[in-house]
Amino acid sequence: SRCERVIVLSRFMWDRVVEFHHIPEEKLCLIPGAVDEQAFHPPLDRVAVRASLKLPEDRTVLFTVRNLVPRMGLEHFIEAIARLGERNKGLLVLIGGEGQLRGKLQDLIDRYQLGGSVQLIGFIPEQDLTRYYQAADLVVIPTRQLEGFGLVTVEAMACGAPVMATPIGALPEIINRLDPLLLAEGTDGAALARSLERILDRFVQDPDWRRRLGEAGRRLVTD
């Protein structure tokens, strides 16, 4: 209340500051999050990037990097992969990050017998993060609550990777500017599975769609 100006990252946070902290709107300033477009950039050779990470070229790679805590929705993401049935055998799902849920997430992977499709790859050093975004066919942000901006979304888009996300917090503000098809209907496993199926079908039906999304996402975060 004593501040002359309060900076927020998204319209979502603007509304929360007004509603819960009763800060007058004339004190607020919206400055969206951004990334270093030199550090986060599309690959020159995606095949070479995958080779450098020892990732197979013949699998559809889904990637997310999150703190392994409940609000991130990773349990629902793993459930969604299980719901894809036989289709998940063509996927390689990489979950980066550390946190209190690591053991529980590994138990879910084992319970759903997804060991061949889903891997917890742990902490990713900052110097390697760009390569994982570049290698991914799709980055998934399965957040359940309180996504004040979603910097991972912008990092991925700067690297030319399409991003599928849940309709939580500020994520729709970013995703809807690219393609509403990339926004899931909800946060539960069933909703995520339906969204993944639609996107994977579109990848098959329109092989150039992913490239166009990547180029549009890059323009969105660098213009």
C-alpha positions in Angstrom: 0.0 0.0 0.0 3.0 2.3 0.6 4.3 1.8 -3.0 4.0 4.4 -5.6 3.8 1.7 -8.4 3.1 -2.0 -8.3 4.4 -4.0 -11.3 2.5 -7.2 -12.3 3.4 -9.7 -15.0 -0.1 -10.5 -16.3 -3.7 -9.4 -16.4 -4.5 -12.3 -14.2 -2.1 -11.0 -11.5 -3.5 -7.4 -12.0 -7.0 -8.6 -11.2 -5.8 -10.6 -8.1 -3.9 -7.6 -6.7 -6.9 -5.4 -7.1 -9.3 -8.0 -5.7 -7.3 -9.3 -2.7 -5.0 -6.4 -1.9 -7.3 -3.5 -2.8 -4.5 -1.6 -4.6 -5.9 1.2 -6.8 -5.5 0.4 -10.5 -3.8 3.7 -11.2 -0.9 2.3 -9.1 -0.5 -0.8 -11.3 1.8 -1.3 -14.2 1.7 -4.4 -16.4 5.0 -5.6 -17.8 4.8 -9.1 -19.2 7.7 -11.5 -18.6 10.3 -11.9 -21.3 13.3 -14.0 -22.1 16.8 -13.5 -23.6 16.1 -14.2 -27.2 19.8 -14.9 -27.8 19.9 -17.6 -25.1 16.5 -19.1 -26.1 16.4 -19.5 -29.8 15.2 -22.1 -32.4 17.7 -24.8 -33.4 19.8 -24.7 -36.5 19.6 -28.5 -36.7 16.9 -30.2 -34.6 18.2 -33.7 -35.5 21.7 -32.7 -34.2 20.2 -31.3 -31.0 18.4 -34.5 -30.3 21.5 -36.5 -31.0 23.4 -34.3 -28.5 20.9 -35.2 -25.8 20.8 -38.9 -26.9 17.1 -38.6 -27.8 15.6 -40.8 -30.5 14.6 -39.2 -33.7 11.7 -41.5 -34.3 9.7 -40.6 -31.2 7.4 -37.7 -30.6 9.0 -35.9 -27.6 6.8 -34.1 -25.0 8.8 -32.0 -22.6 8.0 -30.1 -19.4 10.2 -28.6 -16.7 8.6 -27.9 -13.4 9.2 -27.9 -9.7 7.9 -31.3 -8.6 5.2 -30.0 -6.3 1.4 -30.5 -6.2 0.3 -27.3 -7.9 2.2 -28.1 -11.1 -0.3 -30.9 -12.1 2.3 -33.4 -13.1 0.3 -36.3 -11.6 -2.5 -35.5 -14.1 0.0 -35.2 -16.9 1.2 -38.7 -16.3 -2.4 -40.0 -16.0 -3.1 -38.3 -19.4 -0.3 -40.2 -21.0 -1.7 -43.4 -19.6 -5.1 -42.6 -21.0 -3.6 -42.4 -24.5 -3.3 -46.2 -24.4 -1.3 -47.8 -27.2 -0.6 -44.4 -28.6 1.8 -43.5 -25.8 4.3 -46.0 -27.1 5.2 -43.6 -29.9 5.9 -40.8 -27.3 8.9 -40.0 -25.2 7.8 -37.8 -22.3 10.6 -36.0 -20.4 9.8 -34.4 -17.1 12.6 -32.1 -15.8 12.9 -30.7 -12.3 13.2 -31.8 -8.7 10.9 -31.6 -5.7 8.9 -33.4 -3.0 6.7 -35.4 -5.5 9.6 -37.2 -7.3 8.9 -40.5 -5.5 5.2 -40.3 -6.0 5.5 -39.4 -9.7 7.9 -42.4 -10.2 5.4 -44.6 -8.4 2.7 -43.4 -10.9 4.9 -44.1 -13.8 5.5 -47.6 -12.5 1.9 -48.2 -11.7 0.8 -47.2 -15.2 3.6 -49.2 -16.7 4.9 -46.1 -18.5 8.6 -46.7 -17.9 9.3 -46.9 -21.7 7.4 -43.7 -22.4 7.9 -41.3 -19.4 11.2 -40.3 -17.8 12.0 -38.1 -14.8 15.2 -36.5 -15.9 15.9 -34.4 -12.8 17.4 -31.0 -12.5 18.3 -29.5 -15.9 21.3 -27.0 -15.8 20.4 -23.7 -17.4 23.0 -24.2 -20.1 21.1 -27.4 -21.3 17.6 -26.1 -21.0 17.4 -24.5 -24.4 18.4 -27.7 -26.1 15.5 -29.6 -24.4 13.1 -27.0 -25.7 14.6 -27.2 -29.1 14.4 -31.0 -29.2 10.7 -31.1 -28.1 7.8 -31.6 -30.5 5.5 -30.2 -27.8 6.1 -28.5 -24.4 3.3 -29.2 -21.9 2.5 -27.0 -19.0 -0.1 -28.9 -16.9 -0.4 -26.4 -14.0 -3.4 -26.9 -11.6 -3.3 -23.4 -9.9 -1.5 -20.1 -9.5 0.4 -19.6 -12.7 1.1 -15.8 -12.4 2.7 -15.6 -15.8 4.3 -18.9 -17.0 7.9 -18.0 -18.0 8.5 -21.6 -19.2 5.8 -21.0 -21.8 7.7 -18.0 -23.2 11.1 -19.7 -23.1 9.8 -22.7 -25.1 8.1 -20.4 -27.7 11.3 -18.5 -28.1 13.0 -21.8 -29.0 10.3 -22.5 -31.6 8.5 -25.2 -29.6 4.7 -25.2 -29.5 3.2 -25.2 -26.0 0.1 -26.9 -24.7 -1.2 -25.5 -21.4 -4.0 -25.6 -18.9 -6.5 -22.7 -18.6 -5.0 -21.6 -15.4 -3.8 -18.1 -14.3 -2.1 -16.2 -17.0 -1.5 -19.1 -19.4 -4.6 -18.4 -21.6 -3.3 -14.8 -22.1 -0.3 -16.3 -23.9 -1.6 -19.5 -25.5 -4.8 -17.9 -27.0 -2.6 -15.4 -28.9 -1.0 -18.4 -30.7 -3.7 -21.0 -31.2 -6.6 -21.8 -28.8 -6.3 -25.5 -29.8 -3.2 -25.6 -27.6 -5.3 -24.7 -24.5 -6.7 -27.7 -22.6 -10.3 -27.6 -21.4 -9.3 -28.4 -17.8 -6.6 -29.6 -15.5 -7.5 -33.2 -14.9 -6.0 -36.2 -16.7 -9.0 -36.7 -19.0 -9.0 -33.1 -20.2 -5.2 -33.2 -20.8 -5.5 -36.5 -22.7 -8.2 -35.1 -24.9 -6.1 -32.1 -25.7 -3.0 -34.2 -26.4 -5.0 -36.4 -28.8 -6.3 -33.3 -30.7 -2.8 -31.9 -31.0 -1.1 -35.2 -32.0 -3.9 -35.8 -34.6 -3.2 -32.4 -36.0 0.5 -33.1 -36.2 -0.3 -36.1 -38.4 -3.0 -34.4 -40.5 -1.0 -31.2 -41.1 2.7 -32.0 -40.8 3.6 -28.3 -41.4 1.4 -27.1 -38.5 4.1 -27.6 -35.9 6.6 -25.5 -37.9 4.1 -22.7 -38.4 3.3 -22.7 -34.7 7.0 -22.6 -33.8 7.6 -19.6 -36.1 4.5 -17.8 -34.8 5.5 -18.4 -31.2 9.0 -17.1 -31.8 7.6 -13.9 -33.4 5.1 -13.4 -30.5 7.8 -13.4 -27.8 10.4 -11.4 -29.7 8.4 -8.7 -31.4 
